[in-house]
Amino acid sequence: MEKPHVSTVFSEGGGGLPATTGEFAVGVESLRVVDRGRADVLGDKGFRELMVDVRYPGRWARGERVRQFSGAEAGAFGELAGAGRYGVAEGEFAWGETLTHGYRGVPVRDGCWPVVVFSPGLGDSRGWNAGVVDDLVSQGFVVVAVDHPYDSAGVEFPGGRVERSVLFGAGASPGAVRVALAARVADLGFVVGQLPHIAGRYRMDLRRVAVLGHGAGGAAAMQVAARESRVRAAVNLDGGLTAAADGESGELLEVARTGLGKPFLLVGSGRWKASWRAVMRCSAGAHSALTAPNAVHSSFTDAESLLRGDPYGLVGWNRTVVADFLRRALR
């Protein structure tokens, strides 16, 4: 893996993350949700629990600024994902210091907002795509960002308990990755099913729901869009559509074999993936596939701005293509 240049430039307005481009402030509430009807295979428990951030258009931008990671999450992310995936040595980057553009306790702005359910890449955490997520909120979307325990590097629950990923090092076996991907699909389906319980609180328009993900999260988003009638569109940021860590080897996922009958967007780095060609061949839904210039897989995360300094303007490019597609698909 090529080690990224670690930028030491931090914007005054966002703790290193580029300013949002929309007119709305970003409110944040973190929720623990529990699926008692499903066992957690990765965590070896009889139920599955998740942490999600509901990020919504707020009335004002003041109060407690939300950090990208809690202190405990930052430690796990730096040790596991930072060192193992992004090539950042211990002490080279202060993972717990980045501020997002979200504020806690902000009243929800009046409106009827389309909803995007977001899933991060394999081993990544829900806060690691705050750049694109907060920008979507500033443009008038509610985004529900999901952490996948025992997959995400570290997930902190109320009371301070932290569940760390089992997918790094020796734990990243092909079997474990398949289990993790299946859990992600079930997690996203469960969250979509829970939206009616919180729709009024955040002024969600449940007639306009999409799923968005990076890497394994993008693959899961495509699977969920194929299975869930309540989901109208999907965005996949550089996720291969197979049940393998590289996203390309192994058997095609169901959606790549049967296609998707609703709008979807594929955004990738480098040449189109074979699994993308497969899904496009058999899909009836309107779709596009774009290649981000000068991108690598992690360019679709906050690594592009925080670790590389965004030398090619990819942060703005990614934000624009995702927001434009979602506006058209959910209008």
Secondary structure, DSSP 8 states (H G I E B T S, - for coil): -----------TTTTTS----SSSEEEEEEEEEEETTS-BTTTTBSSEEEEEEEEEEES---SEEEESS-HHHHHHHIIIIIHHTS---TTSS-TT--EEEEEET--B-SS-EEEEEEE--TT--GGGGHHHHHHHHHTT-EEEEEE-TTTSSEEE-TTS-EEE-S-SGGG--HHHHHHHHHHHHHHHHHHHHHHHHHHHHHTEEEEEEEEEEETHHHHHHHHHHHH-TT--EEEEES--SBSSTTSSSS-B-HHHHH--SS-EEEEESSS--HHHHHHHHT--S-EEEEE-TT--GGGGSTHHHHTS--TT-HHHHHHHHHHHHHHHHT-
